[in-house]
C-alpha cells in the first residue's frame, strides 16, 4: 500500500499526473503482459536492477513514464524523473494514440 502511495506522489510531483488505483493496475499489467500483442508497444523494458526489480518506460495518458517495477510484488514502486533511466523514451507511434 505504501509503495502505491509513493508512486502516486512521485507521478504528481514529477509529471503533474494524477494516478488512480486503476491506472497503477493498468500500468503494471502492461509490464506483466508486454509480450502480448495488445500490450507490446505500451511497456518497454530498459534494464534489470536486481533479481526482482526492473526499470521500464510505460505508456500512460499520452506520455512515457519511466518507472521501477517490483516483479515479486507485481507493482510499480516509483515513477522516476525524466532522464534517470539514462535513455530517452521510445518515439510515439500510432499504436500509442
ABEGO torsion letter per residue (X at the ends): XAAAAAAAAAAAAAAGBBBBAAAAAAAAAAAAAAABAAAAAABBBABBABAABBBBBBBBGGBBBBBBBBAAAGBBABBBBBGAAGBBBBBBBAAAX
